[in-house]
Amino acid sequence: MAVSTIRRPQSDDDQSGAVKLSTIDTDIHHGIRGAKDLIPYLSRTDADRYESYGVGGGGNLYAYNGGVRGYRADVVDGQSPGGLGAAATNIEMTISDLMDGCAVDIGLLTGSSMYSAASIPDVDYASALCRAFNDFTIEHWLQRDSRFRFAMAICPQDPAQAAAEIDRIGSHPQVISVILPCGAPRAFGQRFYHPIFEACERNNLTVSLHFATEGSGINPPPTSAGYPTYYAESRQSRPAFYQVHLASMIFEGWFERFPTLKVAMLEGGFAWVPSYVWKLDQDWKALRWQTPWVKQLPSETVFSRVRFATQPLEEPNPPSAIHPMIEWMQGQNTLMFASDYPHWDWDDPRDTLTQLDPALRHRIFVENALDCYPKLRNGQ
Amino acid sequence: MSRHVVCRVDELPPGQHRIISVRGRTIGVFNVNGEYHALLNRCPHRAAPLCQGVVTGLITSPAQYQRELTRDGEIVRCPWHGWEFDITDGRSVFNPHRVRTRTYEVFVETAPPGEDEDPDADAAGAQLVQATIGPDDPDPTLETYPVEVEQQFVVLYLGQSKPAARPE
């Protein structure tokens, strides 16, 4: 088995700086305990508004979630009020429960409290909230534990301000990605968003997509048939969120325009990927002449530039059917482990994909994340 | 077969449960409407601490769009991934015959300390007797009667089957 090491950007206890890795968790939902956490990072007027109204926007369409308000019932701390999104708000518990308890070497914090900002029409307020959440995270999470990395919050509905925010903190050694909530008025391959991706390129940041805010606020309904009634239905519609954005990025020529950028698809599962790339290839062969700037088979683009997080892990019947799925999507290069802590449907790294060949499991638990997030390996 | 005193009866009122550690495993002991049940604190799906989940009832549907809560307090919903289990027999709701978790025998007994008994529980019973004599109570030494305090305890049995002759 290959042994992977990285250099810690901020290490007090390891003089050599080299760390052997066994698990990288690419999706940990951290958040704020309440309005008071963000107040110090907001202007007086924005702070007043936040204290009175919170994020605003469309809120959580499917509040009838699983677990306890979306949390694992065994870790819910009762501190996070409704509407902020189920997130780990207790950093000490996150460290003892997940980082130490599950032997996670590197954990990517993906937030949750600020996804809703991507659904509100007042882009200045939305941008202020993202800045505040980013500053809060740097001060209270990244500085607390050098194992944490951060996929920073931005508001894609205002690409200019999003780019400015990326340039403001994008060089922080533990900031390795930006989060794009999948709910959006336009698909992410479109030129409207170019300033965001140019900023990602300047700062060597990976683009992470995570479902959220579909159908809320300024965003269109979450499916082409409108609003499903129940939470279970909304979960089934998730792959479509990722499929729409990824097809847009492929056929708009996004991957050719931004040749250094990688894309991470978080919390969308992965069993849908094989049939998706087969269909993309089939259609590109027939319709290539309509988008001649697309230079290679879509599947080749996906396999080389896109990474998919494991969570929520599909459970096929028979269970062994997971193996051809992984093979068909070239999972040895494209799959990354994610726990989705502290959500009710999380996957425990100690008990996930344990039946795989150790070398393949190491690719999924370490190597593919290092490939996807270049700042993990480089440190700076 | 081994016998373990869990707690005094008044420490586990109906609707409550506690999770105890016995011989290297954790077990949830539940009081469901005055009846006691014990489940292995481990979900057969992904090994979650099952008994730390939400205790609820069985939600059934007499007709489309109608929900009825029945058997309130008899179902525990796993804190990870939400699988539901019947506290009274350890069987899953969605596939009771094939997916289930281990159950144990629980009885209420007037407890003379047994060999496997937790000595702390007996001490707790003695403390309770002491506490009933307050500073303003008559001095019990003035006039004494032979008193036998019988304290009821929740007792858990680990083993393959119900004990043949359980202590009364």
Chai-1 contact restraints between the chains, C-beta under 6 A:
chainA,res_idxA,chainB,res_idxB,connection_type,confidence,min_distance_angstrom,max_distance_angstrom,comment,restraint_id
A,G66,B,G82,contact,1.0,0.0,6.0,A-B,restraint_1
A,R72,B,P79,contact,1.0,0.0,6.0,A-B,restraint_2
A,R72,B,W80,contact,1.0,0.0,6.0,A-B,restraint_3
A,A73,B,G53,contact,1.0,0.0,6.0,A-B,restraint_4
A,A73,B,V54,contact,1.0,0.0,6.0,A-B,restraint_5
A,A73,B,P79,contact,1.0,0.0,6.0,A-B,restraint_6
A,D74,B,P49,contact,1.0,0.0,6.0,A-B,restraint_7
A,D74,B,Q52,contact,1.0,0.0,6.0,A-B,restraint_8
A,D74,B,P79,contact,1.0,0.0,6.0,A-B,restraint_9
A,D345,B,H81,contact,1.0,0.0,6.0,A-B,restraint_10
A,D351,B,R46,contact,1.0,0.0,6.0,A-B,restraint_11
A,D351,B,A47,contact,1.0,0.0,6.0,A-B,restraint_12
